Amino acid sequence: MKKILLVEDDPNLGLLLQDYLQLKGKFDVVLCKDGEEGLRAFTKQTYDLLILDVMMPKKDGFTLGKEIRKINPRVPIIFATAKAMIEDKTQAFNLGGDDYITKPFRM
């Protein structure tokens, strides 16, 4: 079973995404509520995909993505955020992001 690390500070959206991916996609999803917790989880296990919220407390998703890229330059990263400006998208891809999804989005 493929393993996903989902880092999302909105508890409702985080649980909804986790449930959806586990039930519909049949993925094992680890949900973390902030960037610091996400980094700890990343260093303890191997993941097939990361979904990182950008605007989070303690450590934002861009910072988390940059730190993860130093550890593993190959793991796919999807940034999910309400930030829709081209500068934000450019920053995400320059940090090594593989995709950028703006909220709200359809499942």
C-alpha positions as CSV (number, residue, x, y, z in Angstrom):
1,M,0.0,0.0,0.0
2,K,1.3,3.4,-0.9
3,K,2.0,5.8,2.0
4,I,1.1,9.5,1.9
5,L,2.2,12.2,4.4
6,L,-0.5,14.9,4.6
7,V,0.5,18.1,6.4
8,E,-2.6,20.3,6.9
9,D,-3.4,22.6,9.8
10,D,-7.1,22.8,9.1
11,P,-8.4,19.9,11.1
12,N,-11.7,19.5,9.1
13,L,-9.9,19.6,5.7
14,G,-7.1,17.4,7.0
15,L,-9.5,14.7,8.2
16,L,-11.6,14.9,5.1
17,L,-8.6,14.5,2.8
18,Q,-7.2,11.7,4.9
19,D,-10.5,9.8,4.9
20,Y,-11.0,10.3,1.2
21,L,-7.5,9.1,0.3
22,Q,-7.8,6.1,2.6
23,L,-11.2,5.0,1.4
24,K,-11.2,6.0,-2.2
25,G,-7.6,5.7,-3.1
26,K,-6.7,3.0,-0.6
27,F,-3.6,4.8,0.6
28,D,-2.1,4.7,4.1
29,V,-2.3,8.4,5.1
30,V,-0.4,10.0,8.0
31,L,-1.9,13.4,8.9
32,C,0.2,16.0,10.7
33,K,-1.2,19.4,11.9
34,D,1.9,21.6,11.4
35,G,5.2,21.7,9.6
36,E,7.3,20.7,12.7
37,E,5.2,17.6,13.2
38,G,5.3,16.9,9.5
39,L,9.2,17.0,9.5
40,R,9.3,14.6,12.5
41,A,7.0,12.2,10.7
42,F,9.0,12.4,7.5
43,T,12.2,11.5,9.2
44,K,10.7,8.5,10.9
45,Q,9.1,6.7,7.9
46,T,9.4,6.5,4.1
47,Y,6.6,8.1,2.1
48,D,5.5,7.7,-1.6
49,L,3.9,11.2,-1.7
50,L,3.8,14.4,0.3
51,I,0.9,16.8,0.3
52,L,1.9,20.0,2.1
53,D,-0.3,22.9,3.1
54,V,1.6,26.2,2.6
55,M,0.2,28.4,5.3
56,M,0.7,26.6,8.6
57,P,1.8,27.5,12.2
58,K,5.3,26.7,13.5
59,K,6.7,25.9,10.0
60,D,5.1,26.8,6.7
61,G,4.9,24.3,3.8
62,F,7.5,26.0,1.7
63,T,10.1,25.8,4.5
64,L,9.1,22.2,5.2
65,G,9.4,21.3,1.5
66,K,12.8,22.9,1.3
67,E,14.0,20.9,4.3
68,I,12.6,17.7,3.0
69,R,14.3,18.3,-0.4
70,K,17.7,18.4,1.4
71,I,16.9,14.9,2.9
72,N,15.2,13.4,-0.1
73,P,15.3,15.1,-3.5
74,R,13.1,12.5,-5.2
75,V,9.9,12.1,-3.1
76,P,7.0,13.8,-4.9
77,I,5.6,16.9,-3.2
78,I,2.3,18.5,-3.9
79,F,1.7,21.9,-2.3
80,A,-1.9,22.7,-1.5
81,T,-2.8,26.3,-0.6
82,A,-5.2,29.2,-1.0
83,K,-2.3,31.3,-2.3
84,A,-2.9,31.6,-6.0
85,M,-0.4,34.2,-7.1
86,I,2.1,33.3,-9.8
87,E,4.9,34.2,-7.5
88,D,3.8,31.6,-4.9
89,K,3.5,28.9,-7.6
90,T,6.9,29.8,-9.0
91,Q,8.4,29.6,-5.5
92,A,6.8,26.2,-5.0
93,F,8.3,24.8,-8.2
94,N,11.7,26.4,-7.5
95,L,11.7,24.6,-4.1
96,G,11.3,21.3,-5.9
97,G,7.5,20.9,-5.8
98,D,6.0,18.6,-8.3
99,D,2.5,20.1,-8.3
100,Y,0.6,23.0,-6.9
101,I,-3.1,22.8,-6.0
102,T,-5.1,25.9,-5.1
103,K,-7.9,25.7,-2.5
104,P,-10.7,25.2,-2.7
105,F,-10.4,22.1,-5.0
106,R,-12.6,19.2,-6.0
107,M,-11.7,15.8,-4.8
